[in-house]
Amino acid sequence: MEPDRPLSYRALRTEDGSPTLVHPLFGEAYSSCHGAWMQANELYLKLTQTHQHPAPRVLEIGFGLGVNFRAALENCLQRGVFLEFLSYEFLPVSREVLASVEVPLSTQARRVWEELLTNWPTSFEAPLVLQGAWGRLGVCFEDVLGAKFPARWASAVYLDPFSPEVNPEPWQLPVLQQLFTAMQPGGYLATYSVAGQIRRSLQAVGFCVDKVPGVGKRAWTKARRP
Ligand SMILES: C[S@@+](CC[C@H](N)C(=O)[O-])C[C@H]1O[C@@H](n2cnc3c(N)ncnc32)[C@H](O)[C@@H]1O
C-alpha cells in the first residue's frame, strides 16, 4: 500500500475547538463537526465504559487521525491503567497529515503520541505495534472485511468508519458478526450512526441495542454483548 500524499485534506475546526479533516474521496469529516475531541471522549470512551474499565481492551474500526486512541490513552494514563488498543485502517494517512491534527494532551500522553509519529510507516505492509508501561497499540493496515479479530478479546468496540451512505462495507452483517465474536461478554460497542438498518443488523448478530441521547447530535447507538 502507498501513502496518500497526493490527496489533499480540508481542515475543519469543530464546535469544541478541536480540529478534524475532511477526506477528499469520501467527502466526510473524520470526526463529528460538533466536536472531534468531545466525540472521542463522550461517545467512544464513555459510552463503552472504557473510562472506568480496570483493564480496557479497545477494538476500533477506522484508526483515521488517531483521535479516539489519544482520548483513551489520556484517560488510561490519568487512571494508571494499562490500555490495549487494536485498530484497523485500510487508507492510512501520512505522518504529516497525522501530525497536523492536534488535540489537548498531557506531557505523558504527548510523549506516546510523538513515539507513534516517529514510528508511523511510510509504506504500510506490516502492522504498527507500539508498547510501553502505558499499554499496547496495534494498528493493522488492512480492510476489516477480511480481518480476523481475536475472539472474546475486546471490552469495547469503537465502530467508527465513515457513514453507511458513503462507506457501507464495514457496516455489513458479516463484519458486525465478527465484531460480536471479538467482544467479551458484557462489553460495549458505540457508534455515531443511528440508522435503522445498522441497529437492526447489530440486533441480528446478537447485540442488545439502545439508542441513547447524543451530544450535538440527537442520538448515538450503544450496543452490549449479553
Ligand atoms: C470516521 S474515520 C475514523 C476516525 C478515527 N477513529 C479517529 O479517531 O480519528 C473512518 C476511518 O475508517 C477507515 N475505514 C473505512 N472503511 C474501512 C475498512 N473497510 N477497513 C478499514 N478501515 C476502514 C477510513 O479509511 C477512515 O480512516
The ligand as a Tripos MOL2 file, in Angstrom:
@<TRIPOS>MOLECULE
LIG
   27    29     1     0     0
SMALL
NO_CHARGES

@<TRIPOS>ATOM
      1 C1        -14.5200    8.4210   10.6510 C.3       1 LIG1
      2 S1        -12.8890    7.9610   10.2590 S.3       1 LIG1
      3 C2        -12.2230    7.3360   11.8090 C.3       1 LIG1
      4 C3        -11.7390    8.3870   12.7530 C.3       1 LIG1
      5 C4        -10.8380    7.8220   13.8220 C.3       1 LIG1
      6 N1        -11.4840    6.8160   14.6170 N.3       1 LIG1
      7 C5        -10.1870    8.8510   14.7060 C.2       1 LIG1
      8 O1        -10.2660    8.7450   15.9300 O.co2     1 LIG1
      9 O2         -9.5650    9.7610   14.1510 O.co2     1 LIG1
     10 C6        -13.1570    6.4420    9.3900 C.3       1 LIG1
     11 C7        -11.9090    5.6570    9.0700 C.3       1 LIG1
     12 O3        -12.3020    4.3330    8.7220 O.3       1 LIG1
     13 C8        -11.4510    3.8620    7.7080 C.3       1 LIG1
     14 N2        -12.1240    2.7410    7.0070 N.ar      1 LIG1
     15 C9        -13.2470    2.8150    6.2700 C.ar      1 LIG1
     16 N3        -13.5770    1.6070    5.7670 N.ar      1 LIG1
     17 C10       -12.6410    0.7350    6.2210 C.ar      1 LIG1
     18 C11       -12.4200   -0.6600    6.0330 C.ar      1 LIG1
     19 N4        -13.2430   -1.3930    5.2510 N.pl3     1 LIG1
     20 N5        -11.3720   -1.2420    6.6390 N.ar      1 LIG1
     21 C12       -10.5170   -0.4920    7.4130 C.ar      1 LIG1
     22 N6        -10.6710    0.8480    7.6010 N.ar      1 LIG1
     23 C13       -11.7090    1.4600    7.0260 C.ar      1 LIG1
     24 C14       -11.2610    5.0870    6.8430 C.3       1 LIG1
     25 O4        -10.1390    4.9780    5.9870 O.3       1 LIG1
     26 C15       -11.1380    6.1950    7.8800 C.3       1 LIG1
     27 O5         -9.8050    6.4280    8.2160 O.3       1 LIG1
@<TRIPOS>BOND
     1     1     2 1
     2     2     3 1
     3     2    10 1
     4     3     4 1
     5     4     5 1
     6     5     6 1
     7     5     7 1
     8     7     8 2
     9     7     9 1
    10    10    11 1
    11    11    12 1
    12    11    26 1
    13    12    13 1
    14    13    14 1
    15    13    24 1
    16    14    15 ar
    17    14    23 ar
    18    15    16 ar
    19    16    17 ar
    20    17    18 ar
    21    17    23 ar
    22    18    19 1
    23    18    20 ar
    24    20    21 ar
    25    21    22 ar
    26    22    23 ar
    27    24    25 1
    28    24    26 1
    29    26    27 1
@<TRIPOS>SUBSTRUCTURE
     1 LIG1         1 GROUP 0 **** ****
